[in-house]
Amino acid sequence: GKKTFDNGGFVQAGQFKLPITREWLVSETRQQFVERSLVDARFAAIYGQGVQAGWLGEDARVYASFTDGLRSFNRSLKGTQYAVSGRVEAKAFGNWADYSEFESQREDGPLLVFGLGGHVQDGGVIGDGATVGFGSPDIYSNDTRITQWTADVNWGVGGANLFAALISNREQRGAQGPAPLQTFHQLGVVVQGGVFVTDNTEVIARYEWGDLAGEATALAGAGGDAGATLSV
């Protein structure tokens, strides 16, 4: 359910996309590439369940939510003690309607929007904390303290666009149970853009880099958890 007000404010309750990373908040039908980046696939909040309030102004937008945590989907696991997310977007110039996608069509006007998002959550111990704690698929709702923030910019000039985002993710696993205490300070960078060479043909490119800070070594017993990709 959602209620909007005349001043641009709104409140809602239920399941929704958590207001953190820009890439995930853009609809699947309005992505520039066939799929979102690998960095966003790792760090995106996906869906959570709870309450959210916000304000949609002429030059700024603000979102704040209290939910059951990152990637909770339709589940209601009991591990998350609290989860708070927020995002602020400031428009220097342009129309919000053009901000609903990454591409800048030839008929679009200039656009420049800066975004800043953040998330904090703390999970308690489920079961013995060892088999359902560190290294399990349910780290997002069990015995894991997560702090995440992102900064991004979206720029378009009518026929060409550029998007860049920086994501920082800190996970502390096993802090309250018998599982080994592990802390990961992870980073991700995405830069992508495109130019329309005709009304129906666009040349696009994306560069991304990510560092899981040893997570691959801890979970799989192997190295190689930092790398970069280039897509055109």
C-alpha positions as CSV (number, residue, x, y, z in Angstrom):
1,G,0.0,0.0,0.0
2,K,1.1,3.6,-0.7
3,K,-0.2,7.0,0.2
4,T,1.0,10.2,-1.6
5,F,0.5,13.8,-0.5
6,D,0.0,17.0,-2.3
7,N,3.4,18.3,-1.1
8,G,5.3,15.5,-2.8
9,G,5.6,13.3,0.2
10,F,4.6,9.7,0.4
11,V,4.5,6.7,2.8
12,Q,4.2,3.0,1.9
13,A,4.3,-0.4,3.5
14,G,4.9,-3.8,2.0
15,Q,7.6,-5.2,-0.2
16,F,9.7,-2.8,-2.4
17,K,13.1,-2.1,-3.8
18,L,15.4,-0.8,-1.0
19,P,16.5,2.8,-1.9
20,I,20.2,2.3,-2.1
21,T,22.0,1.6,-5.5
22,R,20.9,3.5,-8.6
23,E,21.4,0.6,-10.9
24,W,19.0,-1.7,-9.1
25,L,16.3,1.1,-8.8
26,V,16.2,1.5,-12.6
27,S,13.6,-0.8,-14.1
28,E,14.8,-3.9,-16.0
29,T,13.1,-2.5,-19.1
30,R,15.2,0.7,-19.0
31,Q,18.7,-0.6,-18.5
32,Q,21.3,0.4,-21.0
33,F,22.8,-3.1,-21.3
34,V,21.0,-6.4,-21.5
35,E,21.7,-6.8,-17.8
36,R,22.9,-4.9,-14.8
37,S,26.6,-4.9,-13.9
38,L,28.3,-7.7,-12.0
39,V,29.1,-5.2,-9.2
40,D,25.4,-4.4,-8.8
41,A,24.6,-8.1,-8.9
42,R,26.8,-8.6,-5.9
43,F,25.9,-5.6,-3.8
44,A,22.3,-4.7,-4.9
45,A,19.8,-4.7,-2.0
46,I,17.1,-6.3,-4.2
47,Y,13.8,-6.3,-2.3
48,G,12.9,-5.8,1.4
49,Q,9.7,-5.8,3.4
50,G,8.8,-3.0,5.8
51,V,7.8,0.7,5.7
52,Q,9.2,3.6,3.6
53,A,8.7,7.4,3.5
54,G,10.0,9.9,1.1
55,W,9.6,13.3,-0.6
56,L,9.8,14.0,-4.3
57,G,10.6,17.6,-4.9
58,E,11.3,19.7,-8.0
59,D,15.1,19.4,-7.6
60,A,15.6,16.8,-4.9
61,R,14.3,13.4,-3.8
62,V,14.6,11.8,-0.4
63,Y,13.9,8.2,0.6
64,A,14.1,6.4,4.0
65,S,13.0,2.9,4.9
66,F,12.9,0.5,7.9
67,T,12.8,-3.1,6.7
68,D,13.8,-6.7,7.3
69,G,17.1,-6.2,5.5
70,L,18.9,-6.8,2.2
71,R,17.6,-9.4,-0.2
72,S,14.8,-10.7,2.1
73,F,12.5,-11.2,-0.9
74,N,9.2,-12.8,0.2
75,R,10.8,-14.5,3.2
76,S,10.5,-13.4,6.8
77,L,13.6,-14.9,8.4
78,K,14.0,-13.9,12.0
79,G,17.7,-13.0,12.0
80,T,17.6,-9.3,11.2
81,Q,17.3,-7.2,14.3
82,Y,17.0,-3.9,12.3
83,A,17.7,-2.6,8.9
84,V,17.6,1.1,7.8
85,S,18.1,2.4,4.3
86,G,18.1,5.9,2.8
87,R,18.8,7.7,-0.5
88,V,19.1,11.3,-1.5
89,E,19.1,12.5,-5.2
90,A,19.8,16.1,-6.2
91,K,19.1,17.3,-9.7
92,A,21.3,20.1,-11.0
93,F,19.3,20.5,-14.2
94,G,17.0,18.5,-16.5
95,N,13.7,16.6,-16.1
96,W,13.1,13.8,-13.7
97,A,11.2,11.9,-16.5
98,D,14.6,11.4,-18.3
99,Y,16.1,10.1,-15.1
100,S,14.0,6.9,-15.2
101,E,16.5,5.3,-17.6
102,F,20.3,5.4,-18.2
103,E,20.1,6.3,-21.9
104,S,19.8,9.9,-23.1
105,Q,17.6,9.9,-26.2
106,R,18.3,12.5,-28.9
107,E,15.1,14.3,-28.1
108,D,15.9,14.5,-24.4
109,G,17.3,17.7,-22.8
110,P,20.5,18.0,-20.7
111,L,20.3,16.1,-17.4
112,L,22.6,16.0,-14.3
113,V,21.7,14.1,-11.1
114,F,23.8,13.2,-8.1
115,G,22.8,10.4,-5.8
116,L,23.9,9.2,-2.4
117,G,22.6,6.1,-0.7
118,G,23.3,4.1,2.5
119,H,22.2,1.1,4.5
120,V,22.9,-0.3,8.0
121,Q,21.6,-3.6,9.4
122,D,22.4,-6.0,12.2
123,G,21.5,-9.7,12.3
124,G,21.1,-12.0,15.3
125,V,22.0,-15.7,15.6
126,I,19.7,-18.3,14.1
127,G,20.2,-21.9,15.2
128,D,23.8,-22.7,16.4
129,G,25.3,-19.8,14.5
130,A,27.8,-22.1,12.8
131,T,25.8,-24.0,10.2
132,V,23.5,-21.0,9.5
133,G,26.0,-18.3,10.1
134,F,29.3,-17.5,8.4
135,G,29.5,-18.9,4.9
136,S,25.8,-19.8,4.6
137,P,23.4,-18.4,1.9
138,D,21.5,-16.6,4.6
139,I,24.3,-14.1,5.7
140,Y,21.9,-11.2,4.9
141,S,19.6,-12.2,7.7
142,N,21.8,-14.1,10.2
143,D,24.6,-12.9,12.5
144,T,25.9,-10.4,10.0
145,R,26.4,-6.7,10.5
146,I,26.3,-4.8,7.2
147,T,27.1,-1.2,6.4
148,Q,26.8,-0.1,2.8
149,W,26.9,3.2,1.0
150,T,27.0,4.4,-2.6
151,A,27.6,7.6,-4.5
152,D,26.6,8.0,-8.2
153,V,26.2,10.5,-11.0
154,N,23.9,10.4,-14.0
155,W,24.7,12.8,-16.9
156,G,23.0,13.2,-20.3
157,V,23.2,15.7,-23.1
158,G,20.5,14.6,-25.5
159,G,21.9,11.6,-27.5
160,A,24.8,10.7,-25.2
161,N,25.0,9.8,-21.5
162,L,27.5,8.8,-18.8
163,F,26.8,7.0,-15.5
164,A,29.3,6.3,-12.7
165,A,28.9,4.7,-9.3
166,L,31.1,3.8,-6.3
167,I,29.8,1.2,-3.8
168,S,31.4,0.4,-0.4
169,N,30.2,-2.6,1.5
170,R,31.4,-3.7,5.0
171,E,30.3,-7.1,6.4
172,Q,31.1,-8.4,9.9
173,R,30.1,-12.1,10.1
174,G,30.0,-14.3,13.2
175,A,30.1,-11.3,15.6
176,Q,27.5,-12.8,18.0
177,G,27.8,-16.6,17.5
178,P,30.4,-19.4,17.6
179,A,31.1,-19.1,13.9
180,P,34.5,-17.5,13.0
181,L,34.6,-13.8,13.1
182,Q,35.3,-12.4,9.7
183,T,35.2,-8.8,8.5
184,F,35.2,-7.8,4.8
185,H,35.7,-4.3,3.5
186,Q,34.5,-4.4,-0.2
187,L,34.5,-1.9,-3.0
188,G,32.9,-1.7,-6.4
189,V,33.1,0.8,-9.3
190,V,30.9,1.0,-12.4
191,V,31.3,3.5,-15.3
192,Q,29.1,3.2,-18.4
193,G,27.8,5.3,-21.2
194,G,26.5,5.5,-24.7
195,V,26.2,7.7,-27.8
196,F,23.4,7.5,-30.4
197,V,25.1,7.5,-33.9
198,T,21.6,7.4,-35.5
199,D,18.1,7.7,-34.1
200,N,18.0,3.9,-33.7
201,T,21.6,2.9,-33.2
202,E,23.6,3.4,-30.0
203,V,27.2,2.6,-29.2
204,I,27.6,1.6,-25.5
205,A,30.5,0.6,-23.2
206,R,30.8,-0.3,-19.6
207,Y,33.8,-0.7,-17.3
208,E,33.5,-2.2,-13.8
209,W,35.9,-3.2,-11.1
210,G,35.3,-5.0,-7.8
211,D,37.2,-6.2,-4.8
212,L,35.6,-8.6,-2.3
213,A,38.5,-8.2,0.1
214,G,39.1,-12.0,0.6
215,E,35.5,-13.2,0.6
216,A,36.2,-15.6,-2.2
217,T,39.2,-17.0,-0.3
218,A,37.2,-17.4,2.9
219,L,34.1,-19.0,1.3
220,A,35.7,-21.1,-1.5
221,G,39.2,-21.7,-0.2
222,A,40.7,-19.9,-3.3
223,G,41.9,-16.5,-4.2
224,G,40.9,-14.3,-7.1
225,D,38.2,-12.1,-5.6
226,A,39.2,-8.8,-7.3
227,G,38.9,-8.1,-10.9
228,A,37.5,-5.9,-13.7
229,T,35.5,-6.2,-16.8
230,L,35.0,-4.2,-20.0
231,S,31.8,-4.5,-22.1
232,V,30.9,-2.9,-25.4
